[in-house]
Amino acid sequence: MSKPNSGLFENTKGHKAYSSSGHKLSPAQIKSQSQKRVKNWARKKQSELTGKAKKNFNTACVAYDEKTGKFYFGRNGGYNKEGYVKNPTLYGDSSHKGHLPATTLNKYTFCNCAEVDAVNRALNAGAKISDLHLTTIHVTKNSFDAHKASCENCTYAFKGKIKKNYSGWTE
């Protein structure tokens, strides 16, 4: 049986994030690179989607793994993609509870968030949740590229577990 596609480097060149001198990025560089990359990925994803999927695409997220320097992208509704593999760290399994709440804490469909998609992809590729930095943006015509705070579900799942969220939390 073949290993499922983790989504690693989906729609990217797949290079690591290091400075021109070959050193790992500083926190300011991570923030800047993450914002730039998620914006570019979202524009490309918008051009690839059609119909209802394109109309409903309103949020994009990038998870940066500070240990490997890799970026993992996600979008709202990404969990509905064919072949999506739910990582047990997030979703739980028969032996332990995952980080996600048991039921939705808001009006949104459970696990619909771009953050969940991006983190799930990173975890499926072997990242540790504590090494991840998140940047989430609006992908709507009027608010494109503006930071979007994590919803109640993502705040519950990731606050205090990831390294940094540059877009903020819902309190």
N, C-alpha and C positions, 0 to 999 in steps of 0.2 A: 504494500500500500504506500502511496506517495504521501509525503508530508504536505499538510494543507498550506496554502498561501497565507502567510502572516500579514501581508500588506506592507511589508518592509519596503521602503523606497517607492511606494506606488506613485507613479507620475513624477518621479524625481530622477536625478542622475545618480543618486545613491552615494554621494561622497560624504565623508565625515566633515564635521565642522571644526576646523582648526584655523588658527590665524595664518597669515602668510609666512610667519616664522616657524610654523609647525607646532606651536604650543596650543594647549587646549584654550578654549575661549573663556574670557572673563565673564562675570555675571552681566555686565552691561552689553557685551558682545552677544551673549546668548539671547538676551532680550531683543536686541536689534535684529539679529539674524533670524530669530524665530518669527518676528513680526513680518519681515520681508519674505521669508519662505512660505509662511501660511497664506499670505496675500497672493503670491505668485501661484501657489498650488490651487487656491480657490478660483482664481481667474481661469486657469487651465481646466479645472473640473467643471466650471460653469459652461465652458465651450464644448465639453464632451457630453454633458447630460442633455436629455431631451424630454419633452412632455411634462408629465406630473413630477418626475424626479427633479427636473430643472426648476420647475415652479416652486417646489417645496424645499429646495436647498437654500437655507438661510444662515447657517452657522458652520464655520470651519475651525479646526483646532490642530495644533501641532504639539507633539510631545517630544521633547529633546532629552536624550539619554546622556547625562554628563559623563558617564563612564566610557561610553563608546564613541560619543560625538555624533550619533546618528539621530535623524529626524524621522518621526512617524506621523502621518497625517490622518485626520478623520473628519467626518462630516455628520451633520444630523441625519438620522435615518440610515447611516452606514451599516448598522447591524442587520438591516433587511437584505443586504447584498447576498447573493448566492455564494455559498462556500464560507460564510462568516463562521469562524471558530471561536466560541465563547471561552475565554480563559478562566480557569477555576479560581484564580486569585480575585477576580472581579465578581464572577457569577456564582462562585461556590460549586461544590460537588457533593457527593454522598458522604464525604468525610469531614467537610468543614464549610462554614458560612463564608461567602465572599464579601468584598468591601461594599458592594451595592446594597441599597436598602431593599428589604423584602418586598415592598410595594412602593409605588410612586408617592413622592411627598408633595407633588404639585399637579398641575393640570396637564402636563406633558406625558406622552406615551413613555412607559418605563423603558429605560436604556436607549432612548432615542438620541441622546446627546452626542455631539461631536467629540467631546472629551472622552466619553466611554469608548467610542470607536478608536480614537488615537491611542489611548492608554492600552486598550485591548491588543492592538497591533504591536505595540512596543513589548508588552508582556509575552505575547506569543513568539516574539523574536528573541526572548531571553533576557530582556531588561528587568531590573528590579524597580518596583514602584517608588521606592525611596530615592532613586536617582533621577527621577523625571521632573522636567520643567514644562509647564503648560502655557500656551498662549492661544486664546480663543477670540475669534473675530466674527462680527456680523458680515453676512454676505448678501445683504439686500441693497437695492439700488440707492436708497437714501442714506444708508449707514455703512457702506462697504469699507472694510478695514478698521472700523472702530472696535475697540476692545468690548468684549461681552463677558460679563461676570458669570461664573458658574452658577447654575440653578441649584435649588435645594437638594436634588438627588446627587449631583456631582459634588456639592459642598460636603454632604454627608459621606460620600464615598472616598473623596480625595484629600480633604483638608486635614493636615497633620500627618498625612501619609506620603505625599509627594514632596519634592524638594522646594518647588516654587511655583506659584500661579501668578503670572504677570497680568492677568485680566481681572483678578479679584474673585471674591466669594459672595454668595448671597447670605446675608445674616438672618 
